[in-house]
Amino acid sequence: MAEISPFKLFFNWLFDENLKTEIPDKQNMLKYNSPITTTFIMKVFLRSGELNHYLNTYINNINLRYLDKEEFFKFIKKCVIDFKVKRKDIVYYQYKRKDILFDKLRTKMTILKNDDLDFLCDIIDKSDEKESIYNALGINKPVKSKKKKSKQKNISSKEFIEDNFSIVEITNK
C-alpha cells in the first residue's frame, strides 16, 4: 500500500468537519521541518476571501510565530468550519523539489517568482536546446577526453572548438 503524503493527510483532517479528531501523524506533522508550515497554510486560503481577510487582519506573519503549531492547526480547522470553506476553495500548490537548474536560474534571474521559475524550468527541459542551455549555465560540465600530448599538437582548430565549446546553430526565422 502506498504511503499517503503529509499534505493529503493534513487536508483530509482539515476538511472532515469534526473539531474533536486528532491531528494525523502528529509526531511528523508538528515537527519543525515538516513540509506543512504555518506560512504554507496561510497561502492555501487565498481563494476564500472572507477567511483570507480575517487571517490577514488578526493573524499576520508576526503573530503566527507566537502560536504553537498544534494550536494553529486547530484554530485553522475551526476557521474552516466557521467560514464554511470547502476543499474546492483552496489553492493547490504542486510540491516540487528544487533542482540544480532552478537554483542556477534563481541566482541569475532574481526578479522572477518561484512559480515563474518552475514554468521556465519546464520549458527548458522540454526544449530542443536543453543541452546547450545547461552547458551555458555550467550545469553540465563537458567530459574532456584525455589525449596524449603528441596527438594534441596535431589537432585542428575545428576539432579543438568542437571538443571544448558547445556549438549552437542559429537560423533566421
LONURO-204138 format. One record per residue (C-alpha): residue in one letter; x, y, z; chain. Coordinates in Angstrom, 2 decimals, padded with zeros to 5 digits. Each point is the difference from the previous one (the first is absolute). Layout:
BEGIN
{"A",{X,Y,Z},"A"}
...
//
This chain:
BEGIN
{"M",{000.00,000.00,000.00},"A"}
{"A",{001.40,003.39,-000.97},"A"}
{"E",{000.80,002.45,002.74},"A"}
{"I",{-002.32,003.01,000.13},"A"}
{"S",{001.72,003.36,-000.32},"A"}
{"P",{-000.05,002.31,003.03},"A"}
{"F",{-001.93,002.58,-002.04},"A"}
{"K",{-002.80,-002.45,-000.78},"A"}
{"L",{-000.14,-001.10,003.64},"A"}
{"F",{-000.16,003.59,001.19},"A"}
{"F",{-002.72,001.07,-002.44},"A"}
{"N",{-002.08,-003.11,000.73},"A"}
{"W",{000.17,000.91,003.69},"A"}
{"L",{-000.63,003.70,-000.66},"A"}
{"F",{-003.19,-000.57,-001.99},"A"}
{"D",{-001.60,-002.82,002.02},"A"}
{"E",{-002.14,002.63,001.83},"A"}
{"N",{000.56,-001.54,003.42},"A"}
{"L",{001.88,002.11,002.56},"A"}
{"K",{000.67,-002.97,002.27},"A"}
{"T",{002.07,-002.08,-002.42},"A"}
{"E",{003.69,-000.16,000.78},"A"}
{"I",{002.66,001.30,-002.35},"A"}
{"P",{001.18,-002.96,-002.11},"A"}
{"D",{003.64,-001.07,000.28},"A"}
{"K",{000.42,002.58,002.73},"A"}
{"Q",{003.64,-000.82,000.62},"A"}
{"N",{001.07,000.82,-003.58},"A"}
{"M",{-002.61,002.65,-000.73},"A"}
{"L",{001.04,002.23,002.91},"A"}
{"K",{003.74,-000.27,-000.59},"A"}
{"Y",{001.89,003.20,-000.71},"A"}
{"N",{001.09,-001.30,-003.43},"A"}
{"S",{-003.41,-001.29,-001.05},"A"}
{"P",{-001.00,001.04,-003.54},"A"}
{"I",{-003.26,001.40,001.38},"A"}
{"T",{000.97,003.32,001.52},"A"}
{"T",{-002.12,002.84,001.30},"A"}
{"T",{000.88,002.17,-003.00},"A"}
{"F",{-001.00,-002.80,-002.37},"A"}
{"I",{-003.38,-000.25,001.71},"A"}
{"M",{-000.52,003.76,-000.23},"A"}
{"K",{000.70,-000.10,-003.75},"A"}
{"V",{-002.53,-002.80,-000.54},"A"}
{"F",{-003.01,002.20,000.80},"A"}
{"L",{000.60,002.70,-002.62},"A"}
{"R",{-003.19,-000.87,-001.93},"A"}
{"S",{-002.20,000.15,003.09},"A"}
{"G",{-000.43,003.77,000.30},"A"}
{"E",{-001.63,000.27,003.42},"A"}
{"L",{002.36,-002.42,001.73},"A"}
{"N",{003.03,001.50,-001.75},"A"}
{"H",{-001.01,003.50,001.16},"A"}
{"Y",{-000.58,-001.26,003.55},"A"}
{"L",{003.39,-001.72,000.13},"A"}
{"N",{001.78,003.06,-001.43},"A"}
{"T",{-001.69,002.31,002.47},"A"}
{"Y",{000.34,-001.98,003.21},"A"}
{"I",{002.82,-002.44,-000.62},"A"}
{"N",{002.76,001.69,-001.92},"A"}
{"N",{003.41,-001.59,-000.59},"A"}
{"I",{001.43,001.26,003.29},"A"}
{"N",{-002.85,-001.33,002.12},"A"}
{"L",{000.25,-003.38,-001.70},"A"}
{"R",{003.40,-000.58,001.54},"A"}
{"Y",{-001.40,000.28,003.53},"A"}
{"L",{-002.55,-002.77,-000.42},"A"}
{"D",{000.82,-003.60,000.67},"A"}
{"K",{-000.30,-002.02,-003.23},"A"}
{"E",{-002.61,-002.35,001.46},"A"}
{"E",{-002.10,002.94,001.22},"A"}
{"F",{000.28,001.63,-003.40},"A"}
{"F",{-001.16,-003.18,-001.78},"A"}
{"K",{-003.04,-000.23,002.26},"A"}
{"F",{-000.71,003.71,-000.43},"A"}
{"I",{000.10,-000.35,-003.80},"A"}
{"K",{-002.31,-003.02,000.17},"A"}
{"K",{-002.48,002.05,002.05},"A"}
{"C",{000.27,002.84,-002.55},"A"}
{"V",{-000.65,-002.42,-002.87},"A"}
{"I",{-003.15,-001.21,001.72},"A"}
{"D",{-001.18,003.51,001.01},"A"}
{"F",{000.63,001.59,-003.39},"A"}
{"K",{-001.40,-003.07,-001.83},"A"}
{"V",{003.07,-000.43,-002.17},"A"}
{"K",{-000.21,-002.98,-002.33},"A"}
{"R",{002.87,-002.01,-001.41},"A"}
{"K",{-000.60,001.45,-003.46},"A"}
{"D",{000.54,003.53,001.39},"A"}
{"I",{003.65,-000.52,000.85},"A"}
{"V",{002.98,000.75,-002.20},"A"}
{"Y",{001.96,-003.02,-001.15},"A"}
{"Y",{003.77,000.39,000.08},"A"}
{"Q",{001.78,-002.81,-001.72},"A"}
{"Y",{002.92,-001.14,002.11},"A"}
{"K",{003.17,-000.09,-002.01},"A"}
{"R",{003.51,-000.53,001.16},"A"}
{"K",{002.37,002.69,-001.09},"A"}
{"D",{002.74,-001.24,-002.25},"A"}
{"I",{003.33,001.32,-001.30},"A"}
{"L",{-001.59,001.81,-002.95},"A"}
{"F",{-002.44,001.78,002.33},"A"}
{"D",{002.85,001.09,002.30},"A"}
{"K",{002.09,001.32,-002.89},"A"}
{"L",{-002.94,001.91,-001.47},"A"}
{"R",{-000.88,001.38,003.46},"A"}
{"T",{003.47,001.57,000.29},"A"}
{"K",{-000.08,001.33,-003.58},"A"}
{"M",{-003.61,001.29,-000.02},"A"}
{"T",{-000.80,001.34,003.44},"A"}
{"I",{-003.06,001.90,-001.21},"A"}
{"L",{-002.03,-003.08,-000.94},"A"}
{"K",{-002.25,-001.71,002.52},"A"}
{"N",{000.44,-003.68,000.84},"A"}
{"D",{-003.06,-001.04,-002.00},"A"}
{"D",{001.32,001.86,-003.04},"A"}
{"L",{003.38,-001.67,000.41},"A"}
{"D",{-001.69,-003.42,000.21},"A"}
{"F",{-001.81,000.79,-003.23},"A"}
{"L",{003.27,001.10,-001.64},"A"}
{"C",{001.72,-003.20,001.19},"A"}
{"D",{-002.77,-002.07,-001.60},"A"}
{"I",{000.38,001.89,-003.27},"A"}
{"I",{003.77,-000.49,000.02},"A"}
{"D",{-000.30,-003.71,000.78},"A"}
{"K",{-002.40,-000.50,-002.92},"A"}
{"S",{001.95,002.11,-002.51},"A"}
{"D",{002.33,-001.28,-002.69},"A"}
{"E",{002.83,002.24,001.24},"A"}
{"K",{-000.05,-001.50,003.50},"A"}
{"E",{003.61,-001.21,-000.14},"A"}
{"S",{001.37,003.30,-001.28},"A"}
{"I",{-001.88,001.96,002.70},"A"}
{"Y",{001.31,-002.36,002.69},"A"}
{"N",{003.52,000.44,-001.39},"A"}
{"A",{-000.40,003.79,-000.09},"A"}
{"L",{-001.07,000.04,003.65},"A"}
{"G",{002.85,-002.32,000.95},"A"}
{"I",{-002.26,-002.79,001.21},"A"}
{"N",{001.31,-002.69,-002.36},"A"}
{"K",{003.72,000.11,000.01},"A"}
{"P",{001.24,-001.61,-003.20},"A"}
{"V",{002.16,-003.03,000.59},"A"}
{"K",{003.39,000.67,-001.50},"A"}
{"S",{001.61,-002.96,-001.60},"A"}
{"K",{003.57,-000.61,000.98},"A"}
{"K",{002.32,000.19,-002.94},"A"}
{"K",{003.63,-000.72,-000.34},"A"}
{"K",{002.26,002.99,-000.27},"A"}
{"S",{001.31,-000.97,-003.40},"A"}
{"K",{-003.55,-000.19,-001.37},"A"}
{"Q",{-000.98,003.41,001.45},"A"}
{"K",{002.66,001.79,-002.02},"A"}
{"N",{-001.51,-001.16,-003.28},"A"}
{"I",{-003.62,000.87,000.80},"A"}
{"S",{-001.86,002.25,-002.40},"A"}
{"S",{-001.76,003.16,001.13},"A"}
{"K",{-003.39,-001.44,-001.01},"A"}
{"E",{000.51,-003.09,002.19},"A"}
{"F",{001.21,002.18,002.88},"A"}
{"I",{-003.11,002.19,-000.19},"A"}
{"E",{-002.35,-003.00,-000.23},"A"}
{"D",{001.65,-001.70,002.98},"A"}
{"N",{000.16,003.01,002.32},"A"}
{"F",{-003.01,002.15,-000.90},"A"}
{"S",{-003.70,-000.62,-000.46},"A"}
{"I",{-001.10,000.94,-003.48},"A"}
{"V",{-003.49,001.32,-000.73},"A"}
{"E",{-001.24,000.57,-003.51},"A"}
{"I",{-001.87,003.28,-000.39},"A"}
{"T",{-002.65,000.15,-002.67},"A"}
{"N",{-001.94,003.07,-001.02},"A"}
{"K",{-003.71,-000.55,000.30},"A"}
//
